[in-house]
């Protein structure tokens, strides 16, 4: 059995042999050893841009979860092949909404407000079928780094935004934009009218899907209270997928790319406490030895963790042959419309 260094060496050798025909994309939540062998590391938005803009790579290997590889496949050019090291690397949040559920809620909303008054804004953490639905209805995809721009765009064209599937990102973004809490409703799929009244639906600007990220809802206000007692001079930064009561207590909130820049720009000797996935935090500790980087709470994404050096090597040894992520053509056309809108809204 190969050790870590031997596996890395084999990956790097194949990578060198394939040259610019191979593009290994790694998400910020990947372990350091995966990021080290990749070509590019970023958040969902940066990775989407990279997949859309790379004209040279014949093979794109996506070290992240399945919906991300699907997005890369949708945005890829003709002839490019997208693969993922582990096809079982899913996303709990993405599984909280399927296209049947979304269509049913859309039809229910149409009973009370005109269809052309609702703009779907879909978090990228969703499958290709819902992305295609969103594209067909004139909507856009967003990531945590451009949710503000996407919601503003949606409200500039229509009266209401249906934001799905992450309620916390939608709520935090809307509140930060100055939208009043009474103009935001939560739609609970298993309740009549989502648990709302007809009047609630009519006056709402933002309709939130009842989904959430299990990694970011593990963080509690008590964790911040304890951290401030222990490190009174620290700054606390959290991801916008965290619940709003936590976000209100933090010093800063932003996407993974925002968090990376926040740490990089901090003064040497700073103590920064971070509320996001643990692998990013551990890597930031290594990359910023002049700062005191502390996790708010240990929270691991098991699906991101499914990607390892062994299954990455297996995929690139079988480049173009196994674990290929291929989105059906009919879905790809409409899903690409929504992803392209995202890229135009946030160039």
C-alpha positions as CSV (number, residue, x, y, z in Angstrom):
1,X,0.0,0.0,0.0
2,X,1.4,3.4,-1.0
3,X,2.0,6.1,1.7
4,X,0.8,9.7,1.3
5,X,4.0,10.9,-0.2
6,X,4.2,8.1,-2.8
7,X,0.5,8.8,-3.8
8,X,1.2,12.5,-4.1
9,X,4.3,11.8,-6.3
10,X,2.2,9.6,-8.6
11,X,-0.5,12.2,-8.9
12,X,2.0,14.9,-9.7
13,X,3.8,12.7,-12.3
14,X,0.5,12.1,-14.2
15,X,-0.4,15.8,-13.8
16,X,3.0,16.7,-15.3
17,X,2.5,14.2,-18.2
18,X,-0.9,15.5,-19.0
19,X,0.1,19.2,-18.8
20,X,-2.6,21.7,-19.5
21,X,-4.9,18.9,-20.7
22,X,-5.7,18.3,-17.0
23,X,-7.2,20.8,-14.6
24,X,-7.6,19.7,-11.0
25,X,-10.0,22.1,-9.2
26,X,-10.1,22.0,-5.4
27,X,-12.7,23.5,-3.1
28,X,-11.6,25.5,0.0
29,X,-13.0,22.8,2.3
30,X,-10.6,20.1,0.9
31,X,-7.8,18.8,3.0
32,X,-4.4,20.5,2.5
33,X,-2.9,17.5,0.8
34,X,-5.6,17.7,-1.9
35,X,-5.2,21.4,-2.4
36,X,-1.4,20.9,-2.7
37,X,-1.7,18.7,-5.8
38,X,-4.5,20.8,-7.4
39,X,-4.2,23.5,-10.1
40,X,-6.6,25.9,-8.5
41,X,-8.3,26.3,-5.1
42,X,-11.3,28.5,-4.6
43,X,-14.9,28.9,-3.4
44,X,-17.9,27.7,-5.5
45,X,-18.0,31.0,-7.5
46,X,-14.3,31.1,-8.3
47,X,-14.4,27.4,-9.3
48,X,-17.4,28.0,-11.5
49,X,-15.5,30.8,-13.2
50,X,-12.4,28.7,-13.7
51,X,-14.4,25.8,-15.2
52,X,-16.2,28.2,-17.6
53,X,-13.1,30.0,-18.7
54,X,-10.6,27.2,-19.2
55,X,-10.4,26.5,-22.9
56,X,-7.3,24.2,-22.8
57,X,-8.1,21.4,-20.4
58,X,-9.6,18.3,-21.9
59,X,-10.1,16.8,-18.4
60,X,-11.5,18.6,-15.4
61,X,-11.2,16.7,-12.1
62,X,-13.3,18.3,-9.4
63,X,-12.2,17.8,-5.8
64,X,-15.5,18.8,-4.1
65,X,-19.0,17.6,-3.8
66,X,-21.2,16.3,-6.6
67,X,-23.3,19.4,-7.3
68,X,-20.1,21.4,-7.8
69,X,-18.8,18.8,-10.4
70,X,-22.3,19.0,-12.1
71,X,-21.9,22.8,-12.3
72,X,-18.5,22.4,-13.8
73,X,-19.9,19.9,-16.3
74,X,-22.8,22.4,-17.2
75,X,-20.3,25.2,-17.8
76,X,-17.6,23.2,-19.5
77,X,-16.9,23.5,-23.2
78,X,-17.7,20.9,-25.8
79,X,-15.3,18.0,-25.6
80,X,-14.3,18.6,-22.0
81,X,-14.8,15.7,-19.6
82,X,-15.5,16.4,-15.9
83,X,-14.7,13.7,-13.3
84,X,-15.1,13.5,-9.5
85,X,-12.9,11.3,-7.2
86,X,-15.9,10.0,-5.2
87,X,-19.4,10.0,-6.8
88,X,-20.9,9.5,-3.3
89,X,-19.6,12.9,-2.2
90,X,-23.1,14.6,-2.0
91,X,-24.5,17.5,-0.1
92,X,-27.2,17.3,2.6
93,X,-28.5,20.8,1.9
94,X,-28.8,20.1,-1.8
95,X,-30.9,17.0,-0.9
96,X,-33.4,19.2,1.0
97,X,-35.0,20.3,-2.2
98,X,-35.7,18.3,-5.3
99,X,-37.4,19.5,-8.5
100,X,-40.7,17.9,-7.7
101,X,-40.9,19.8,-4.4
102,X,-39.8,23.1,-6.0
103,X,-42.4,22.8,-8.8
104,X,-45.1,22.0,-6.3
105,X,-44.3,25.1,-4.2
106,X,-44.0,27.3,-7.3
107,X,-47.5,26.2,-8.4
108,X,-48.8,26.9,-4.9
109,X,-47.3,30.4,-4.9
110,X,-48.9,31.1,-8.3
111,X,-52.4,30.7,-6.7
112,X,-51.8,33.9,-4.7
113,X,-49.4,36.0,-6.7
114,X,-48.7,36.3,-10.5
115,X,-45.9,34.0,-11.7
116,X,-44.1,36.8,-13.3
117,X,-43.7,38.5,-9.9
118,X,-41.5,35.8,-8.5
119,X,-37.8,35.4,-9.3
120,X,-36.1,32.2,-8.4
121,X,-32.6,32.7,-6.9
122,X,-30.9,29.4,-6.4
123,X,-27.9,28.7,-4.3
124,X,-25.3,26.7,-6.2
125,X,-25.7,24.0,-3.6
126,X,-28.4,22.3,-5.6
127,X,-28.8,19.6,-8.3
128,X,-28.9,20.1,-12.1
129,X,-32.6,19.5,-12.3
130,X,-33.4,22.5,-10.0
131,X,-30.8,24.6,-11.8
132,X,-32.6,23.8,-15.1
133,X,-36.0,24.8,-13.5
134,X,-34.4,28.0,-12.3
135,X,-33.0,28.7,-15.8
136,X,-36.4,28.1,-17.4
137,X,-38.1,30.5,-15.1
138,X,-35.7,33.3,-15.8
139,X,-33.8,33.0,-12.5
140,X,-30.1,32.9,-11.5
141,X,-27.8,30.8,-9.5
142,X,-25.7,32.4,-6.7
143,X,-22.9,31.5,-4.3
144,X,-22.3,32.8,-0.8
145,X,-19.9,35.4,-2.4
146,X,-22.5,36.9,-4.8
147,X,-25.8,36.2,-3.1
148,X,-26.2,40.0,-2.4
149,X,-25.8,40.8,-6.1
150,X,-28.1,38.0,-7.2
151,X,-31.0,39.0,-4.8
152,X,-30.6,42.7,-5.8
153,X,-30.8,41.6,-9.5
154,X,-33.9,39.5,-8.8
155,X,-35.7,42.3,-7.0
156,X,-34.8,44.8,-9.7
157,X,-36.8,42.7,-12.2
158,X,-39.6,41.2,-10.1
159,X,-41.4,41.9,-6.8
160,X,-40.4,38.8,-5.0
161,X,-37.4,36.4,-4.7
162,X,-37.8,32.7,-4.0
163,X,-34.5,31.9,-2.4
164,X,-33.5,28.2,-2.1
165,X,-32.4,25.9,-0.6
166,X,-30.4,27.6,2.2
167,X,-32.6,29.7,4.4
168,X,-29.7,31.1,6.4
169,X,-27.8,32.5,3.5
170,X,-31.0,34.0,2.1
171,X,-32.0,35.6,5.4
172,X,-28.6,36.9,6.3
173,X,-28.1,38.4,2.9
174,X,-31.6,40.0,2.8
175,X,-31.2,41.5,6.2
176,X,-27.8,42.9,5.4
177,X,-29.4,44.5,2.3
178,X,-31.9,46.4,4.5
179,X,-34.9,44.2,3.8
180,X,-37.2,44.1,6.9
181,X,-37.7,40.8,8.8
182,X,-41.5,41.2,8.2
183,X,-40.9,41.1,4.5
184,X,-39.1,37.7,4.7
185,X,-41.1,34.5,5.1
186,X,-39.9,30.9,5.6
187,X,-41.6,28.2,3.4
188,X,-41.9,24.9,5.3
189,X,-42.6,22.3,2.6
190,X,-44.6,20.0,4.8
191,X,-47.1,22.7,6.0
192,X,-50.1,24.2,4.1
193,X,-48.9,27.5,2.4
194,X,-45.5,26.7,3.9
195,X,-46.8,27.7,7.3
196,X,-47.8,31.1,6.1
197,X,-51.0,33.1,5.5
198,X,-52.2,34.3,2.1
199,X,-51.4,37.9,3.4
200,X,-47.9,36.8,4.4
201,X,-47.2,35.5,0.9
202,X,-48.5,38.7,-0.8
203,X,-46.5,41.1,1.3
204,X,-43.3,39.1,1.3
205,X,-40.3,40.3,-0.7
206,X,-38.2,37.2,0.1
207,X,-39.5,33.7,0.3
208,X,-37.0,31.3,1.9
209,X,-36.8,27.6,1.4
210,X,-36.5,25.6,4.7
211,X,-33.0,24.2,4.0
212,X,-29.8,24.6,5.8
213,X,-26.1,23.4,6.0
214,X,-25.5,20.9,8.7
215,X,-21.9,22.0,9.0
216,X,-22.7,25.7,9.7
217,X,-25.8,25.1,11.9
218,X,-23.5,23.3,14.4
219,X,-22.2,26.7,15.5
220,X,-24.1,28.2,18.4
221,X,-24.2,31.7,20.1
222,X,-22.7,30.0,23.2
223,X,-19.6,29.2,21.2
224,X,-19.1,33.0,20.5
225,X,-19.8,33.9,24.2
226,X,-17.2,31.4,25.4
227,X,-14.7,32.5,22.7
228,X,-15.0,36.2,23.7
229,X,-14.4,35.3,27.4
230,X,-11.3,33.3,26.5
231,X,-9.9,35.6,23.8
232,X,-11.2,39.1,24.6
233,X,-9.0,40.8,21.9
234,X,-10.0,38.4,19.1
235,X,-12.1,39.0,16.0
236,X,-14.8,36.4,15.1
237,X,-15.6,35.8,11.4
238,X,-18.3,33.3,10.3
239,X,-19.8,32.0,7.1
240,X,-23.3,33.3,6.0
241,X,-24.7,29.8,6.1
242,X,-24.7,30.2,9.9
243,X,-28.0,31.1,11.6
244,X,-28.7,34.9,11.9
245,X,-28.5,34.9,15.7
246,X,-24.8,33.8,15.4
247,X,-24.1,36.2,12.5
248,X,-25.3,39.1,14.6
249,X,-22.8,38.3,17.3
250,X,-19.8,38.0,14.9
251,X,-17.4,40.7,13.9
252,X,-17.5,39.8,10.2
253,X,-19.5,37.5,7.9
254,X,-18.6,36.3,4.5
255,X,-17.9,33.5,2.0
256,X,-14.9,31.2,2.1
257,X,-13.0,33.5,-0.2
258,X,-13.9,36.5,2.1
259,X,-12.7,34.5,5.2
260,X,-9.4,33.7,3.4
261,X,-8.8,37.4,2.6
262,X,-9.9,38.5,6.1
263,X,-7.2,36.3,7.6
264,X,-4.6,37.3,5.0
265,X,-5.2,41.0,5.6
266,X,-5.2,40.8,9.4
267,X,-2.2,42.2,11.3
268,X,0.5,39.8,12.5
269,X,-0.2,38.6,16.0
270,X,-4.0,38.9,15.5
271,X,-6.3,36.3,17.0
272,X,-9.0,35.3,14.6
273,X,-11.8,32.9,15.5
274,X,-13.5,31.3,12.5
275,X,-16.9,29.6,12.2
276,X,-16.7,27.4,9.1
277,X,-15.6,24.0,7.9
278,X,-12.6,22.7,9.9
279,X,-10.3,21.9,6.9
280,X,-10.2,25.5,5.7
281,X,-9.4,26.6,9.2
282,X,-6.6,24.1,9.6
283,X,-5.1,25.2,6.3
284,X,-5.3,28.8,7.2
285,X,-3.4,28.1,10.4
286,X,-0.6,26.6,8.4
287,X,-0.6,29.4,5.8
288,X,-0.7,32.2,8.4
289,X,1.8,31.2,11.1
290,X,2.1,34.8,12.2
291,X,-1.5,34.9,13.3
292,X,-3.4,33.0,16.0
293,X,-6.2,31.1,14.1
294,X,-8.8,29.3,16.2
295,X,-11.9,27.3,15.2
296,X,-15.1,28.6,16.8
297,X,-16.1,24.9,17.0
298,X,-14.9,21.8,15.3
299,X,-17.3,21.2,12.3
300,X,-16.3,18.8,9.6
301,X,-18.1,18.2,6.2
302,X,-18.1,14.4,5.8
303,X,-18.9,14.6,2.1
304,X,-16.0,16.9,1.4
305,X,-13.8,14.5,3.4
306,X,-14.7,11.7,1.1
307,X,-12.2,13.1,-1.4
308,X,-8.8,11.8,-0.7
309,X,-5.4,11.2,-2.4
310,X,-6.2,7.6,-3.2
311,X,-9.5,8.2,-5.1
312,X,-8.0,11.3,-6.8
313,X,-5.1,9.1,-8.0
314,X,-7.6,6.4,-9.2
315,X,-9.5,8.9,-11.3
316,X,-6.5,10.5,-13.0
317,X,-5.0,7.0,-13.6
318,X,-8.3,6.4,-15.4
319,X,-8.6,9.8,-16.9
320,X,-11.7,10.3,-19.0
321,X,-13.0,6.8,-18.1
322,X,-14.5,6.6,-14.6
323,X,-16.6,8.8,-12.3
324,X,-17.5,11.0,-15.2
325,X,-20.1,13.6,-14.3
326,X,-22.4,14.1,-17.4
327,X,-25.5,16.3,-17.2
328,X,-28.2,15.3,-19.8
329,X,-28.3,17.8,-22.7
330,X,-31.9,19.0,-22.0
331,X,-31.1,19.9,-18.4
332,X,-27.7,21.4,-19.4
333,X,-29.3,23.9,-21.7
334,X,-31.6,25.5,-19.1
335,X,-29.2,25.0,-16.2
336,X,-26.5,26.8,-18.1
337,X,-28.8,29.8,-18.6
338,X,-29.1,30.2,-14.9
339,X,-25.3,29.7,-14.3
340,X,-24.4,32.1,-17.1
341,X,-26.7,34.8,-15.5
342,X,-24.7,34.3,-12.3
343,X,-21.4,34.9,-14.1
344,X,-22.8,38.0,-15.8
345,X,-24.3,39.5,-12.6
346,X,-20.9,39.1,-10.8
347,X,-18.2,39.4,-13.4
